Amino acid sequence: MFGSKPLSNLATDNAPKADIQKYRRGSVLADSDSTTSPSTNTTNTTNTTNDTYDLTQIPDPTHKNVLNTLSKRWKDGLIYTSVGDCLISVNPYRWIEALYNPKVIEGCLGNVSGGEHFPHVYQIANDAYHALKMGKGPQSIVIAGESGSGKTENMKKCLQFFTRIALGDNNNTSNNSSNNTDDDDDTLECRILAMNPILEALGNAKTSRNDNSSRFGRWIEINFTRVRSTSKSSKSSTGGGDDSAPSPRVVGCTCQSYLLEKSRVTQQQPGDRNFHIFYMLLIGCTSKQKEKYHLSGGVESFNYVKRKDNAVQGGGNDAKQLAKENNEDLDRFTEFMEAATNVGLKELEIDNVLKMVR
């Protein structure tokens, strides 16, 4: 669940109306790849999910009715539901393309009046960004929930919004911007987003409930400066104000981790694994690297990472699961090495990190 300031409206004048209407009208799963306009959408308009995007509007908000509403929306791919100023996110356990279309992130900036309510993680991020732009002081977004609820993924979407919108908004504020500035923005965005694969490799693990469970808490601070727009002013979605006011520009990001589950290194529950990085090294390293880091043998050769429940001995589906995990670990290792380079680590520094882990 997310907590923030009151949600600002979605600027449908700048957003892809087809995508927004498909989200609101319950047809996300049916035609997520479609580009048909709302007028040609054949979704049954009597679907009750159309009128229940905010749980505070339910006539009889009992526990049963709230769960029933969330269940109906979830089945239609509508995983986000408002509760007044907050947002509930229900993990769909599948990728829904229409929810994170790049055009949706552009439309959520919300600087034009006449928009409509749109429960979405991007809208929460936009509300914080817009409040910052209007001079309302530092903003914060709290993402909370049980393991497997989608906290990590939604945190990534907030970062994605801030980097794409704040950097992109600045790139449009001056016709005299140099190519060097654009390159710097691209590099900064890349560095901010690249920190996630590194943190997840070192602090995430597979549990019986979640394949990518964060075993630590994190406090992320995104630093902004103000850049005045030279474009023509327009009225803001708050019903007034001048959008030529200085636009927040991302200039940096810091991350503080806390409450790392250190005990997982030496002991895991049945069905759980150690931190991703150990398996990534064993699966992703080349023969030369394994020799360099003294990594002889596979996962079962090391007490800290070998399976405690002998899950693979049965063969069949267990063997397929192990093959799936190996492929995921290989992909994570590749992503980790690319991310380490993108954040600015030199080859020797990356080598020292891997030596320390092994």
N, C-alpha and C positions, 0 to 999 in steps of 0.2 A: 504494500500500500504506500502511496505517496502522500506527502503533506506539503502544501505550499500556500502561497497567497491565492486569492480568488482567481479562477481561471479566466483568462482573457478570451475574447472571441476569435474564431478562425476567420481569416480574411479570404472569403470565398471568391472575391474578385480576382485575387492573384493565384488561387489554388485550383487544382484540377477538380472541377465539380463532379465529374464522373466518379473519381476515386472516393471523394468525400461522401457522395450519396450512396455508393456501394457499401461503404463502411456503415453508414447510418441505417441503411435499409435492409441490412442483414444478408447481403449477397456476396460477402467477401470471399467465402470459400467457393461459391458456385462459379464466379467469373472473375477471379483475381487477376487474370491476364487479359481481360476484356477491356476495350477502350470505348465501349458504347456509352452514349450520353444518358443521363437520368431519365429522359423522356422515353427512351427505348427500353429501359430496364423493365423486365417482366416479373420482378419479384412481387410476391403477394404482399400488398400494402396493409393487409390486416394483421400481419405478424406483430405480436405484442412487443417484440424487442424494439420496435421503432419508437415507442413512447416511454421506454424505461432506461434511457441512457444515464439517468440520474436517480439513484435509489431514494433520494429524499422526496421524489414525486410519486412514489407508490402510495396509493390510497390507504392500504393496510400493511404497513411495513413490519410484518411479523418475521420471525426467523425463517420460517418455512417459505414465505413469499420472496424474501430476499434471496435465499439460496436458489429458489426456482427461477427467478429472473436471471441470476448470474449463470445458471446452467443453460438456459435457453440462449443467452447471448454467446456463451462459450461454444455451443454447438454450431452457431452460425459464423464462428470466427471472430466475434466481437469480444475480444478478451479484455478490453478496457471499459470500465463503468465508473461514472462519477458518484461521489457521495458528498454533495455540497462542494466544499473547497478541496476535497481530497480525491484521490483516484485509486480504484481497485484494479489490480492487474492479475488475471488468472492465467497461469502457465498453459499454453495451448499444446505443448509437447510436439509441435510441428512448426514448420516455417510457413508463414502466411505473407506472401509477397505484397499484397495490396496494402498491408498495414504500414510498410516501411518504404513505399515508393519514394524515390528522391523528390518527386514533385510535391508530395505531402509535406516533407520537411520545409520546402520553400513556402508552401501555403500557410504553415503554422506561424510565420513571423507576425502576422496579425496587425498590420499598421493601417488598414482601411476599414472604415465603419461599415456596418451592415452585415458583419459576419455572423455565423451561427455557432452554437455550442458544439464542441467536438472533443469527447473524452479520449485522450491519447497521451502517451508519455511525452511526445513532442510538445503537446500543449502545455504540460506542466513546466517543461524546460523553457518554453516560450514565455510563460507568465513570469518566471524569474528573470529572464533576459529583458523583457519589456519593462518590468519594474525597475531594473537596474538602469535601463536607458532613460527612464523618466525621473531619475534622481532620487529613488526611494531607499537608497542605502544598500548595504550588502544583503544578498539573498541566499537562502539555503534550501536544499531539497533533501528530505529524509526518506530513504527507501528502506522499508522494513518488511519482514516476513519470515516464514519458516524455511527450512532447507528445501531447495527445489522449487521455490515459488517464483523464481525468475529475477531475483534482485540483481545479480551480476549482469544479466543481459540488458535489463532496463537501465542500469547505470551506464552501460556502453552506449545505449541510445541517447541518453542525456548528453554524454560527451560528444557523440556524433553530431547532435543538434548544435551545440555551442560552437564546435569547431567549424562546421560547414556554414552556419548562418552568420556567426559573428565575424569570421574571416571574410566570408563572401559579401556580407553587408558592407564591410569596410572597403573591399575592392571596388564597390560601386559608388563610393562616396567622392571620388576625385577622378576627373578625367586626365589628370596629370600623373597618376600613379606610375611608378617605374616598374619595369619587368623584374628588377631586383627585389622590390617590395613583394610582388606576387610570389616570387620564388621563396622568399623568407616565410611568407604565410603558409605556403604549401609544406615547407620543412617543419614549421611549428605544429601544424595540424598533424602531420605524420608522426612527430615525436610524441604528442599527447596521446594519440590513439595507439601508438606502439607500446606504451607502458603496460597495457592490459595483458598481452600475451606473456610478458615477463613476470608480472605479478601472479598471474594464474598458474604459470609453470612452477613457481616457487611456493605458492600459498594455497593452491587448489588441489583437491583430490577426489577420487571417485568414492562414493558411498553407496549403500544399498538403495538409497532414494534419489540420488542425484549423481550423474556422471561427471559433473564439473562443479563440485561444491566448494565454495570459498570457506577455508578453514581459518579465516582471520577477518577482522573488521578493517575498514579503510575510511579515511577522511580525505576527500579530494577537494582541493581549493583551486579554482580557475581564476587567474588574475586578469583583469581588464584594464585598459586605459581608454580614454575618450578621444574620438576623432570626429571633428565636425563635418557634416555632410555639405557638399556644394550643390547637391541636386535640388530640384524644386521641392518646396515643402508641401506637405499634405496633412490632413487632419488624422489624428491617431484614432485607434479603435476604442479608446477610452472616452470618446465623445468630445475631445478637445485636445489642445496641445499641438506642438509643431514638431513634425518628424525630422526637421532639419537640426533638431537638438543633437548634441554630440552622441555618436553611436559607440557603444562599448566595443572595444577591439580586444581580442584575446592576445595577451602578450606572454603568458606563461602558465604553468600548472605545477602544483606540488601535491604530493600524496603521502599521507602518514598512515602506516599500518599499526594495528594493535591487536592484542589477544590472539596471537598466532598459536595454533594448536600444536605445540612442540611435542607433546606426548605421542602424536601420530607417527613420528619418526621411528619409534621403537616398538609401538604396539598399535594394531588396528583391530576393529571389530570384524567378525566373519562377514564376508561379502564386500568389505571396504578395501581400499588400496592406500598405499603411502602417497606422498605428494607426487604430482605428475612428473616433476623434473627427473626423478630417479629412473623411471621407466623410459622417459624420453631419451636419456643418455644411452641406456642399454639397447634401445631399438634404433635410434637415429644416428649414432656415431659410426663412422667408417671403421674399417679394420685397423687403419693406422691410428685413428683417434683412440680406439679401445686399448690399443697397445700403449699409447702415450699416457692414458689415464688409468692403466692397470685394471681394465674391466674385462677380465676373462670369464667366459661363460655367459649364460642368459639370466633371466629373472630368477629362476629357481636356484641359482648359485649363491644368492645373497639373502641372508636371514631377514633383513629389514624389509625386503620387497617381495619375497616369495609368498605365494598364496597360502594362507593359513587354513583355508577350508577345503583344499584339494579339489576345487571346483572343476578343474580341467580333466580330471582323471576319467570322468564318465564318457568323454568323447562326444561326438554328435554336435548338438547345439552348444555345448560348452566349448568345444574346439572352435566353432564359428565365432563365439563370443570373444575368445582369446585373439583370434585373427582380426576381429573388428577393433579390439583394444590396441593391438599392435599397429594397425593402420592409423588410428587416431593419434597414437603416441608419435608416430613418424611425422604426421602432419603438424603436430604441436611443436616438435623439435625444429622442423623447417621454419615454422612461423616464429619460433623463439629466436632463432639465429638471425632472421631478417629483422625482427623487432630490435634486437640488441644493436644491430648496425644502424637502424633508423634513429634510435635515441642518442646516437653519437659515441657508443662504446668502440674503442679501438680493438684490433684483433688480439693484442696481448691482454687487454682487460677482459674480453670475452673468455679467453683461454684460462685466465685466473679464476673466473667465476665457475667454469666447468670443473677445474681442478679442486676448488673448494667443495663443490657439491659431491663429487665422487668420493 
